């Protein structure tokens, strides 16, 4: 039977980038002892100064923590972190909770859960939405796949990082839900970019336009937050284009497997590839797609 996690339990975070660093900081603010590892230690210096315990490898972190969170880049990074030499599955203590919060493959999530169970470990897939703002403010939407008792046990951990938290089904369901989320965003961010391009070409003040339409039916994060950044010419990443391309690629592959023809998703994939090829947009934020139009 799963045992509930409290602030007396140690939480480890592997991957301290834009998202992972803020998530780790919010866990620390909630009172959890937090250990961390990322490939570039310099990224973690601020967290270490504030009390994060640095570990030299995923294996060392897994052996020291009751809950291990992974927030890495790509499915291949997830696979390496869990299955590679010094991987989590080989070094986590029996009874530990493994939570992959990377946006990754549903089938990989299901495999990790199955292999974790064979080792007396509890695994959940729990990708997030809300970007850098949600991570920083602790208001992420967390969509989870796994067993109810495991979800209940780690709920205090999720509550330290997110506001909307739900178990959507068995292992892999969280990743499938994130694909739904990314399909919505793919069409929406394209619409926002086209609308901002139109506003500029028509001679309108983009910020003034956003003040009005952001309060109506068009309002939402993509318009009110990322549209504002478009209007200000700020294309610094809250969510990297290359990570979004990865997500859309997973969604497209899953859609094909399900027999779906998702034209808006395919168009977004094409346009973001154009942005990378023509405007060197790989390391920009997703809202930088406006540059393709302007």
C-alpha distance (Angstrom), angle and dihedral (degrees) to the residues before:
residue distance angle dihedral
X1 . . .
X2 3.80 . .
X3 3.79 116.1 .
X4 3.80 118.8 -140.4
X5 3.80 118.3 -107.6
X6 3.81 118.9 -126.8
X7 3.79 134.7 178.7
X8 3.79 86.6 -88.5
X9 3.80 89.0 71.2
X10 3.78 122.5 88.0
X11 3.81 117.7 -118.8
X12 3.79 122.6 -159.8
X13 3.80 124.6 -159.1
X14 3.80 120.7 -160.2
X15 3.79 110.9 -165.4
X16 3.80 117.0 38.3
X17 3.78 102.1 -169.2
X18 3.80 127.0 126.5
X19 3.80 92.4 -52.6
X20 3.79 103.0 29.1
X21 3.80 95.2 50.8
X22 3.80 92.9 55.2
X23 3.79 91.8 44.5
X24 3.81 90.8 51.8
X25 3.79 90.8 48.6
X26 3.80 91.8 52.4
X27 3.80 90.6 49.8
X28 3.80 88.3 53.4
X29 3.80 90.9 48.8
X30 3.82 88.9 52.7
X31 3.80 89.7 57.4
X32 3.80 102.3 -102.1
X33 3.81 119.0 139.4
X34 3.81 100.0 -119.7
X35 3.80 128.2 -157.7
X36 3.77 121.2 -170.8
X37 3.77 145.1 -165.5
X38 3.78 132.6 180.0
X39 3.79 132.2 160.1
X40 3.80 93.3 -108.8
X41 3.79 109.5 48.3
X42 3.81 92.3 -166.1
X43 3.81 88.6 71.2
X44 3.78 89.4 63.0
X45 3.80 99.0 49.1
X46 3.80 94.4 102.9
X47 3.78 91.8 49.5
X48 3.80 91.9 46.6
X49 3.80 89.5 52.1
X50 3.80 88.3 53.6
X51 3.80 94.4 51.4
X52 3.80 108.8 -80.9
X53 3.81 111.5 144.3
X54 3.79 109.9 -129.5
X55 3.81 119.2 -138.1
X56 3.79 122.2 -163.6
X57 3.81 97.0 -138.6
X58 3.81 143.0 8.5
X59 3.81 88.0 -106.2
X60 3.80 92.8 55.7
X61 3.79 91.3 46.4
X62 3.81 93.1 48.3
X63 3.79 91.6 51.0
X64 3.82 91.7 51.7
X65 3.82 102.0 45.2
X66 3.79 139.4 72.6
X67 3.81 92.9 -154.0
X68 3.80 122.5 33.4
X69 3.82 118.2 -164.2
X70 3.79 121.2 -168.8
X71 3.80 121.1 -159.9
X72 3.78 104.7 168.0
X73 3.79 134.3 143.4
X74 3.79 116.9 -101.1
X75 3.82 138.7 11.0
X76 3.79 89.0 -102.7
X77 3.82 88.6 55.9
X78 3.80 89.8 51.4
X79 3.79 90.9 49.6
X80 3.79 92.4 48.9
X81 3.81 92.4 47.0
X82 3.79 92.8 51.8
X83 3.81 102.6 32.4
X84 3.80 107.7 21.4
X85 3.78 128.7 96.5
X86 3.78 104.4 -59.9
X87 3.80 90.4 14.6
X88 3.78 126.4 165.3
X89 3.80 97.0 -112.1
X90 3.81 91.5 59.0
X91 3.80 96.4 45.9
X92 3.81 108.8 33.0
X93 3.78 115.2 107.6
X94 3.82 116.6 -111.3
X95 3.79 109.7 -92.0
X96 3.81 93.7 30.2
X97 3.80 122.0 135.1
X98 3.79 118.9 -124.2
X99 3.81 115.3 -161.7
X100 3.78 119.6 -177.3
X101 3.80 107.9 -161.9
X102 3.80 94.5 172.3
X103 3.79 116.4 111.5
X104 3.77 98.5 -110.8
X105 3.79 145.8 141.0
X106 3.82 118.3 -48.9
X107 3.80 90.6 -142.4
X108 3.81 91.4 53.2
X109 3.81 89.9 50.4
X110 3.80 90.1 53.2
X111 3.81 91.5 48.9
X112 3.79 92.8 49.9
X113 3.81 90.5 50.3
X114 3.80 92.2 50.4
X115 3.80 93.8 47.8
X116 3.80 91.9 44.3
X117 3.79 91.1 54.5
X118 3.81 90.2 54.3
X119 3.82 87.5 57.2
X120 3.84 95.1 47.4
X121 3.81 90.5 -105.7
X122 3.82 129.0 132.5
X123 3.81 115.4 -130.2
X124 3.79 130.6 -172.1
X125 3.79 133.4 173.1
X126 3.80 110.5 -139.3
X127 3.82 114.6 167.4
X128 3.78 117.0 179.3
X129 3.79 141.9 -141.8
X130 3.78 129.3 -157.3
X131 3.78 102.7 78.7
X132 3.76 126.6 -135.4
X133 3.82 91.9 -33.7
X134 3.81 93.4 54.5
X135 3.79 92.0 45.0
X136 3.79 92.2 50.1
X137 3.80 95.5 45.6
X138 3.80 95.8 40.6
X139 3.80 93.0 -119.3
X140 3.80 100.8 118.2
X141 3.78 122.1 146.4
X142 3.80 105.4 -124.1
X143 3.80 117.9 -160.4
X144 3.77 113.2 -167.7
X145 3.77 139.1 -163.9
X146 3.80 122.9 -168.6
X147 3.77 142.8 66.8
X148 3.79 121.6 -25.3
X149 3.81 94.2 -128.1
X150 3.81 91.6 51.9
X151 3.79 91.8 47.3
X152 3.81 90.5 50.2
X153 3.79 91.2 48.8
X154 3.82 95.3 54.7
X155 3.81 97.3 36.4
X156 3.86 92.2 108.6
X157 3.82 87.7 58.3
X158 3.80 91.7 51.5
X159 3.81 91.3 46.1
X160 3.80 90.1 58.3
X161 3.81 89.9 59.8
X162 3.79 107.2 28.9
X163 3.76 147.1 37.7
X164 3.81 104.3 -157.3
X165 3.80 108.9 47.9
X166 3.79 125.9 169.7
X167 3.79 141.4 165.3
X168 3.81 105.5 -135.9
X169 3.80 101.0 -178.3
X170 3.81 142.5 -64.4
X171 3.80 126.1 -23.5
X172 3.81 110.0 -44.5
X173 3.81 94.7 26.9
X174 3.79 91.5 101.4
X175 3.80 90.9 54.7
X176 3.80 92.1 46.8
X177 3.81 89.1 51.7
X178 3.80 90.3 50.6
X179 3.81 88.4 53.8
X180 3.82 88.2 55.8
X181 3.81 88.0 51.2
X182 3.80 93.4 49.6
X183 3.80 92.9 47.8
X184 3.81 88.7 55.7
X185 3.80 91.1 48.3
X186 3.81 93.3 46.9
X187 3.78 91.7 61.9
X188 3.80 95.5 36.2
X189 3.81 99.1 51.3
X190 3.80 89.5 49.2
X191 3.80 89.7 52.3
X192 3.81 92.0 49.0
X193 3.81 91.7 50.0
X194 3.79 92.2 49.1
X195 3.81 91.1 47.2
X196 3.81 92.7 50.2
X197 3.79 89.9 47.9
X198 3.80 89.9 51.5
X199 3.82 91.8 48.1
X200 3.78 91.8 51.7
X201 3.80 94.3 46.5
X202 3.83 90.5 48.8
X203 3.81 89.9 55.6
X204 3.80 96.0 -111.3
X205 3.79 126.2 145.5
X206 3.78 100.7 -109.5
X207 3.80 94.2 -153.7
X208 3.81 91.2 51.3
X209 3.80 90.1 49.8
X210 3.81 90.6 51.4
X211 3.81 90.9 50.2
X212 3.79 88.3 60.8
X213 3.78 107.6 34.0
X214 3.80 93.4 38.9
X215 3.81 88.2 69.8
X216 3.79 93.7 52.6
X217 3.79 137.5 62.6
X218 3.82 92.3 -59.3
X219 3.80 93.2 59.3
X220 3.78 121.9 118.8
X221 3.80 142.2 109.9
X222 3.79 95.8 -70.4
X223 3.82 91.5 53.3
X224 3.80 102.9 32.1
X225 3.81 98.5 41.0
X226 3.80 107.2 22.3
X227 3.80 94.2 30.4
X228 3.81 87.7 55.8
X229 3.79 90.3 52.1
X230 3.80 88.8 50.2
X231 3.80 90.2 52.2
X232 3.79 90.3 51.1
X233 3.80 93.9 46.9
X234 3.80 91.3 -119.6
X235 3.80 108.0 143.0
X236 3.79 98.3 163.5
X237 3.80 110.2 138.2
X238 3.74 123.8 -95.4
X239 3.80 84.3 157.5
X240 3.81 118.5 13.4
X241 3.79 120.5 -122.0
X242 3.81 91.5 -131.4
X243 3.81 90.5 55.3
X244 3.80 90.3 49.8
X245 3.80 89.9 50.2
X246 3.80 87.8 53.3
X247 3.80 91.3 51.0
X248 3.79 93.9 47.4
X249 3.79 89.7 48.5
X250 3.81 91.0 54.8
X251 3.81 90.3 46.9
X252 3.81 91.8 49.7
X253 3.81 91.9 49.9
X254 3.81 91.7 48.4
X255 3.83 90.9 47.2
X256 3.79 90.8 52.4
X257 3.80 89.5 49.9
X258 3.81 88.1 53.0
X259 3.81 92.4 49.1
X260 3.82 94.8 -111.3
X261 3.81 127.4 145.7
X262 3.82 104.5 -152.7
X263 3.81 105.7 -177.6
X264 3.82 98.3 177.4
X265 3.81 90.4 52.6
X266 3.81 91.1 49.6
X267 3.80 91.1 49.5
X268 3.80 91.2 50.5
X269 3.81 90.2 51.2
X270 3.80 89.9 52.3
X271 3.80 94.7 46.8
X272 3.79 94.6 47.6
X273 3.80 89.9 49.6
X274 3.81 88.2 52.2
X275 3.81 88.6 51.0
X276 3.78 90.7 53.4
X277 3.80 93.9 45.0
X278 3.80 99.7 40.8
X279 3.80 103.7 30.1
X280 3.81 102.9 24.9
X281 3.81 89.2 -118.8
X282 3.80 99.8 156.0
X283 3.81 95.5 110.0
X284 3.81 95.8 37.6
X285 3.78 125.1 99.7
X286 3.79 116.3 -94.5
X287 3.82 90.5 -105.2
X288 3.80 87.7 64.3
X289 3.80 86.6 83.7
X290 3.82 84.2 92.6
X291 3.82 86.6 77.5
X292 3.78 88.4 68.4
X293 3.81 89.2 63.2
X294 3.80 101.7 34.8
